Amino acid sequence: MPSTVMKDSEVTANSEPMPADKAALRSLRLAFLSIAVAGIAVWLSIFFGLTACTFGLFLWWFCWLGAVGLAVSALRGAYASNTPEIVRKRAKVSLAVSGVSMVLALAFIWGITQALERSQ
């Protein structure tokens, strides 16, 4: 009679990702997307001015906020995942990338304010 007991490797390979796994991966993608959005917004602001800069800043803010929120959610739910170490690692990398994105955006905003002050 064949055994119906599954090995651990079969469980992790065939099971669907847990919500924390999905949140960590989406957070990582949004974190890198926020850097790309900020760069595109800076580039477009050269051609389209303040409107593109403002729109890009709001779009960057939504991407950044989503990345941080999903990373925190992934960290909180990592215990229920089949691979909690990977979930925690992805969430921490996402938070680090989001931190770099925040520093770059703040430097960009500081540069805009300095340019506005000098032009007056």
C-alpha positions in Angstrom: 0.0 0.0 0.0 1.5 3.4 -1.0 2.2 5.9 1.7 0.2 9.2 1.6 2.7 11.1 3.7 4.3 14.0 1.8 7.8 15.1 2.2 8.6 18.7 3.2 10.1 19.4 -0.2 6.9 18.3 -1.9 4.8 20.5 0.4 6.9 23.7 -0.3 7.2 23.0 -4.0 3.6 22.3 -4.7 1.8 24.6 -2.4 0.7 28.1 -3.3 2.7 31.1 -1.9 1.4 32.4 1.4 0.2 36.0 1.7 3.4 37.1 3.4 5.4 35.7 0.5 3.3 37.6 -2.0 3.5 40.8 0.1 7.3 40.6 0.4 7.8 40.1 -3.4 5.3 42.9 -4.3 7.0 45.1 -1.7 10.4 44.5 -3.3 9.0 45.2 -6.8 7.3 48.4 -5.6 10.5 49.6 -3.9 12.5 49.4 -7.1 9.5 50.9 -9.0 9.6 53.9 -6.7 13.2 54.6 -7.6 12.3 54.2 -11.3 9.3 56.5 -11.0 11.4 59.2 -9.3 14.0 59.0 -12.0 11.4 59.2 -14.8 9.7 62.1 -13.0 13.0 64.0 -12.9 13.7 63.4 -16.5 10.1 64.4 -17.6 10.2 67.5 -15.5 13.0 68.8 -17.7 10.6 68.8 -20.7 7.2 69.4 -19.0 8.1 71.4 -16.0 6.5 71.6 -12.6 3.4 69.6 -13.6 5.4 66.5 -14.4 7.5 67.0 -11.3 4.5 67.2 -9.1 2.7 64.3 -10.7 5.9 62.2 -10.5 6.4 63.1 -6.8 2.8 61.9 -6.0 3.3 58.7 -8.0 6.6 58.1 -6.2 4.9 58.7 -2.8 2.2 56.1 -3.6 4.8 53.5 -4.7 7.0 54.2 -1.7 4.1 54.0 0.7 2.9 50.7 -0.8 6.4 49.2 -0.6 6.8 50.1 3.0 3.3 49.0 3.9 3.7 45.6 2.2 7.1 45.1 3.7 5.8 45.7 7.2 2.9 43.4 6.4 5.2 40.7 5.2 7.4 41.0 8.3 4.3 40.6 10.5 3.1 37.6 8.6 6.4 35.8 8.0 5.8 33.3 10.8 3.0 31.7 8.9 5.0 31.3 5.7 6.7 28.0 4.6 9.9 30.0 4.1 10.0 32.7 6.8 13.7 33.4 6.3 13.2 34.3 2.6 10.2 36.5 3.4 12.1 38.4 6.1 15.1 38.8 3.8 12.9 40.2 1.0 11.0 42.5 3.3 14.2 43.9 4.8 15.8 44.5 1.4 12.6 46.2 0.4 12.8 48.5 3.4 16.4 49.3 2.6 15.7 50.1 -1.0 12.7 52.2 0.2 15.1 54.1 2.5 17.5 54.8 -0.4 14.5 56.0 -2.4 13.5 58.3 0.4 16.9 59.8 0.6 17.1 60.4 -3.1 13.6 62.0 -3.2 14.5 64.2 -0.3 17.7 65.3 -2.0 15.7 66.0 -5.1 13.2 68.1 -3.2 16.0 70.0 -1.4 17.6 70.7 -4.8 14.3 72.1 -6.1 13.9 74.4 -3.1 17.5 75.6 -3.4 16.9 76.3 -7.1 13.7 78.2 -6.4 15.4 80.3 -3.7 18.2 81.2 -6.0 15.9 82.2 -8.9 14.1 84.8 -6.8 
